Amino acid sequence: MIQKFSYHTHTNFSDGRNSLEEMLEQAVKLGFEEIGISDHFIVHKGFPQSPSLNLLQDYHAPHIYRVDFEKAVKDFKAHYEHIHTVANKYPLKIYVGAEVDYFDYDGWKEGFEYFKSECRPDYCLSGNHFLFLPDGRIIDPRDLSLAGSIEEQKKVVSNHYKMLCKAIASGLFDFIAHIDYMRRVEKNLNEDFRQDKENVVECLAKHNIPTELSTKGLRKENPDYYPAVWLADLLIEKNIPIVISDDAHQISELGSQFDKAESYLQSRNYTNRWKL
């Protein structure tokens, strides 16, 4: 049986290419029983000082990089109200959520708790997309060379996995997304950060936090799930709850290759599945 829902989806409220209504119509066509809309919640006070600012501003959705929790809350309140308004037009359960980049600077957690208390999302997943220089400045992974030598770059990437463990241990999130997302830059360092990734899995097991098996990686140049199969096998070995995700940013990606993900889990006789 193929999973008939996705909780990791994006609309053009953040960096998706389709409207909420178009995503919901596609979910109905696919026979989904429910869907979660998890547009990006990214608030960091240091974006204006980022050496990657020009790169981020060139992105097709630069509005998702926020520096102010008040503005983010206002925007998400309106977004959630829109979702609730149209929800009764579609024959499926619709959840309001957010994909959150976790940060640990003073005041971030309080700002995020303010968001949750004001907007009351049904769920939040954490998906970290950024790296940090030793002085604390935030950078896009494509700017990793700003860290200096290869050894310094490796330290910056390793620190990303430590940040993931902090997000897991925080207890703020319902599940964790694409735990080996940074493999996009690791190939340039001739390093697989295996121990760092195993530490993330241990942290998931310790805190009993679910994670995703995302088919997004199957759409990349070197196809593999997020996380890669060797790491997904370790999740299974540790009996960590898994939810299949598509990380859909457009209607063609919704439910994409869920059949392959199901086949993989069935081949491991794995039944510890998570859902809302």
N, C-alpha and C positions, 0 to 999 in steps of 0.2 A: 504494500500500500504506500502510495506517495503522499508525503506531508502536504496538506491542503491549506497552508497558511505561510505567511512570512512576516517577521517582526522587524526586519532590517530593510527599510525602504525609504526612498527620498523623492520628494516632489520638487517643483520649481519654487517652492517657498525657500528651499536652501539651494542645493546644487543639482537637483534633479532636472530632467529635460521635459517632463510631462506634468500636467496639472494634477491636482488631487483627484478630480473627477475622472480624468483619463486613467489614472492608476487604479481607481476603484472599479471602473468599467472593465478593465483588463482582468482584475482579480475575479470578478464575476464570471467572465468568459472562461477562465481557467478552472472554474469550479471550486475556488477557494471558499472555505467556511468562515474564515476570519482573516484580518490583516491588521498589522500595526504600522502606523506612519511614524517614522523615526528620523525626522529631519535634524540636521546638525545643530547642536547647541555648543558653540565655541566662543568662550569669553576669556580673554587674557589681556590684562592691563598693559602688557609689554608689546603688543603688536605694532604700535607706532615706532618703537625703537628697534624693531626687527631688521637685521640686514637683508632679510628676504622680502621686505615690504613690497618692493616693486614687482617681484615675482608673484606674490599673493594678489596684488592689485590687478595683475594681468589675467588672473584666473577668471573663468566665465561667471563665477558667482562670488565676487569679492565681498559682497554684503554679509557673508556668513562669518567673517572674522570680526567679532565684536569686542569692544573694550569696556562696555558698560552693562552691568547686570540690569539696571532699571530699563534700559532700552530693549534688552533681550527679553525681559519679562513682558513688556508691553507688546512686542512683536509676537511672541509665542502665545500670549492670551488671545490675540486676534486670530492667529492660525488655528488654535484649538477650537475656538468658537465656530470658525468656518467648518472645521471637520464635524463637529457636533451638529451643525445645521444641516449638512447634506447627508449625514449618516443614515437617516431613516429612508433615504431614497434607494438604498442598495440592500440586497438580501444577504448580507453577511455581517458578522460582528466586526466593528471597527474600533481599534484601540488608538489612543493618542500617546505618543512616546517621544523620545529624543535620543539621538546618538551624541554622546557627550565626550569631549576631550577633557580628561582629568588633568588638573594642574594642582600644584601644592604650594603656591605662594600664599603669604598671609592674606587672609580675607576671601580667598577663592571658595573654600568650603562653605563659609557663611553666605556668600552670594548664591551658590548653587542651592543651598537649603532654602533660601528666599525664593528662588525660582520654583522649587518643588512645592512650597507652601502656597504660593500665589497661583500657579498654573495647574497644579495637581495632575501631573501626567500619570497615565496608567502604568507606565514602566519606563525605565531608562537603561540603555546599554552604554557601555564605555568603549570607545574606539579611538585610540590615540594616534595622531597623524603627524606629530611634530617632533623635532629634536631640540636640544638645548646646548648652547655653548657653555664652557666652564664658567663664564661670568653671568650665566643665567639668561642670556638673550635667546629668544625663541627663533628657530630657523626652519625653513622648509627642508625636507630630506634631500631635495635636489641641490641644495646649497651646502651639502655636507663638507665640501672642500674648505669652507670657511673655518672649520675646526682646526685646520693646520695639517700636520703630518698624518700619515696613515695610522700611526699608533694613537694619536689624539682623536682621530675620527672613530677608531674602534671604541675608545672610551665613551665617546658621545653616544654611539649606538647601544653599547652595553647599558648605559644609564637609562636609555629608553625602556629596556626590559625591567629595570628596577622600578621605574615609574609605573609600569603595568602592575607590578606586584603591589605597589601602594594603592592603586585604584581598586584592585581586588580586595585588599585588606580593609579598605575604607568602609565596606558594607553599603555603599551608596547605590550600587548597580544591580540590576536583575540578571544580566549576563554580560560577558566580555566578548568583544568582536575582534576578528582577524589578529590573533595574538602574534603572528609572525609577519605582520604588515611590513616591517622594515627589511624583509628580504629583498625589497626593491632596490636597496642600496648596498646590501651585503656583498653582492657579486663583485662590486668594485673594490672591495677590501680583501678579497680572497679569504673570507672568514664566514663560518656559518653560525657562530654564536650559540652553539648547541647547548652549552651549560647554562647560559642565560635563559634560553627557552625552556629547558628542563626545570629551572627554578620557577618559572611562571606556572608551569603545570603543577609543581608541588604546592605553590601558593593557591591555585584553584582548588586543589584537593583539600588542603588544610582548611580553607574557608567554605568549602562546599558551594562554590559559585559556578554556575553553568557557563559554557562557552559555545561558540558557533562552529559548525562545519560549513564554510561559505563556498558557494560555487563561483564566486567572483574570480577566484584564482584560475578557474578553468577557462576564463575568457582572456587570459593574459598570453604573452608571447611564449612563455615556457609553462604550459598548463599544469596546474596542481591546485588542490584545494588550499584555502586558508583555514586552518594551518595545513602545511604539507603533510602528506600521508604518514611519514615517519613520526611526525609529532602528533597527528590525529591518533595513530596507533597507541601512543603513550597516554593520551587522554582516555582511551578505552581501557588500557591496562589499569589506570588509576580510578576507573569507574566514575569519571566526571560527567555530569549531565550535559547532553549535547542537543542543540537545536540546529536544524538546517536553515541556512540563510542564502539569499541571493545578492544582498547589498544592491538592490535594484535602483538604478538612477533613471531608468526609462522603461516603458511598458514592455519592450522586447526582452528585458532582463528579468522580469517578474516570473518567479518559478523556474528560472533557467536551470536546466540540467539537474533538477531535483531527483529525477529518476536515477541518474548516476550516483548521486550522493546516497540515495536509499540503497542502491545495490552495494555500495561500499560498506555501509553499516550492516547490511544483512550478511555480507560475506564474513564479517567479524562477529556475527550473532549478537549484535549490540542493541539493547533495548532500553537503556537508560536515557530516555528522551525527555526534554524539557519543553513545557509550554505554559502560557499564562493561565 
